[in-house]
Amino acid sequence: MKRLILLIQFLTRIPINLKLDVTREDLKKSIIYFPVVGYLIGLILTYFYKISILYFDKTIIAFLIVTFEILITGGLHMDGLSDTFDGIYSGRKKDEIIEIMKDSNIGTFGALSMIILVIFKFLLILKINENLFVVLLMMPVFSRMCTIIASKIGKYPKETGMGDIFIGQVNNKQLAISMLFTFSFAIFNYKIYTFFIVNVIFTLWYVKYISKRIDGITGDTLGALVELNEIIFLLAIYIMEVL
């Protein structure tokens, strides 16, 4: 329970005012709870959606959901997205890319990536007509499960940093437990697994792509992966609806 609370504090802005006596090992082992934290975020989004539909039309609801999700996470993954795009598309060499990603200033590609992602997510949520409740519930779960998969298959390109707590440190037991959490959350709707497979395929490609640029993946690229996988998930569902 301590490790779950630690991860909620680390990944969200949900107010849990507890001072925990934790170690680096606690944070490392807490990775199995990534899907659980995703499920908690999904629950908050779905209940927010249920309340919103009583008062607003779908356009306002879609905008509020995108905004509310950013508030829940404190923009943590958006920050990773902007840093990743600033670095990867800088046209620099590996070491320079990593330094750019560490820079707290936002560049052109970082700003554009956030703007495009927010608009795209808003439009996709607006256009999805069926089972939006389930979509909002599972979107954060699948995207965070994929960070565990990325951490399992990826390696860390630097000697020290926050990312090396998770990246390259995931064992088979942790992967299996986190998968069990993920599947248990989606058991009521087996069709949703189809879209999780799409997320997994994208994750495998993403790790390979980023690793070619900087010889591994970082905490920033994991944050970007969360945001990108949510878009991939929503886009796949939208495509299935219109076909």
C-alpha positions, 0 to 999 in steps of 0.5 A, spaced: 500 500 500 505 504 501 508 503 494 501 505 491 500 511 495 508 513 493 506 512 486 499 516 486 503 522 489 509 521 484 504 521 478 498 525 480 496 531 483 491 527 487 492 530 494 494 525 499 498 528 505 502 523 507 509 523 509 512 516 507 518 513 509 520 510 502 527 508 499 529 508 491 527 501 492 520 502 494 519 507 488 523 502 483 518 496 485 512 501 485 512 500 477 507 494 478 502 499 480 502 504 474 496 501 471 492 501 478 494 509 478 491 509 471 485 506 473 484 511 478 485 517 473 480 513 469 475 513 474 476 520 476 475 522 469 469 517 468 465 520 474 467 527 472 464 525 465 457 523 468 456 529 472 458 533 466 453 530 461 448 533 466 450 540 465 454 541 458 453 539 451 459 534 448 463 540 446 464 543 452 465 536 456 470 534 451 474 540 453 473 539 460 475 532 460 482 534 456 483 540 461 481 536 467 486 530 465 492 535 465 490 538 472 490 531 475 497 529 472 499 536 473 502 536 466 507 531 468 507 527 461 505 533 457 512 536 460 515 529 457 512 530 451 515 537 449 522 535 452 522 529 447 519 533 441 524 538 442 530 534 443 528 528 438 527 533 432 532 538 434 537 535 428 542 534 434 547 528 436 545 523 441 548 527 447 546 534 445 539 531 444 539 529 451 541 535 454 536 539 450 531 534 453 533 536 460 533 543 459 526 546 462 525 551 457 520 549 451 522 550 444 518 550 438 517 543 437 515 542 444 510 547 444 507 545 437 507 538 440 503 540 446 498 544 442 497 539 437 496 533 442 491 537 446 487 539 440 487 532 437 485 529 443 479 534 444 477 532 437 477 525 438 473 525 445 468 529 441 467 525 435 467 518 439 460 516 440 459 509 443 462 507 450 465 513 452 465 511 459 469 505 458 474 509 453 475 514 458 476 509 464 481 504 460 485 510 456 489 511 462 490 504 464 493 502 457 497 508 456 501 507 463 501 499 462 505 500 456 510 504 460 512 498 463 513 494 457 517 500 454 521 500 461 522 492 460 524 492 453 528 499 453 535 501 456 537 507 459 542 512 455 545 515 461 548 514 467 544 517 472 537 520 472 530 519 475 528 514 469 533 509 470 529 507 476 524 504 472 527 503 465 531 496 464 529 494 471 522 491 470 523 483 471 518 478 468 514 477 475 513 485 475 510 485 468 506 479 469 503 482 475 502 489 472 498 485 466 494 482 471 492 488 474 490 491 467 486 485 464 482 485 471 480 492 470 478 491 462 474 484 464 467 487 463 469 489 456 473 484 452 473 488 445 477 493 449 483 489 448 483 490 441 485 497 442 490 495 447 494 491 442 494 497 438 498 500 443 503 495 445 505 495 437 506 502 437 510 502 444 514 497 440 515 501 434 516 507 439 522 504 443 525 502 437 525 509 434 527 513 440 533 508 441 535 509 434 536 516 436 539 516 443 541 509 444 535 508 449 529 511 452 529 516 458 523 518 463 521 524 458 520 519 453 516 515 457 512 521 459 511 522 452 509 515 450 503 516 455 500 522 452 502 519 445 498 512 447 492 515 449 492 519 442 493 512 439 488 509 443 482 514 442 484 514 434 484 507 433 477 507 437 474 513 432 477 509 426 473 503 428 467 507 429 467 510 422 468 504 418 
